[in-house]
Amino acid sequence: MAELKNRLKSDLTTAMKAREKTRTASLRMGLAAITTEEVAGDEARELTDEEVQKVLAREVRKRKEAAEAFAGAGRPEQSQAELDEAAVLEAYLPTQLDDAELTALVDAAVAEVTDQLGAAPGPKQMGQVMKAANAKVAGRAEGGRVAAAVKAKLTS
């Protein structure tokens, strides 16, 4: 079993004993999403730590989108509850890259693609650069941020 999943389960037990409602609900939700992912497809399987992180990142993104929707609908208390849940799950994800680190990784990905093509990539090669950049970023930045950085680099 993935080490991260075990940590989530033990933290859930601790949160339940301490009667922390938000933390308990968030961890249950995260574990339910992991279990759903494990049984999706043709046969059940154990997720790796990387796959568990992807599921948790997806859940955090859902919570943030829901918080924006609630805030836009004039429901600040529900919006804050969603943000609190997202914060609990974010604690289990790797720290996000800052802009300078992301730019450095994108530069390295562009250099890698330049070596493969023999010429500097342009906007048409964005897919190749994104593939290389996402391999380097490895879940430490949202896809939208990576895409924006790659696009800025290729169009400049």
Disulfide bonds with the S-S distance in Angstrom:
none
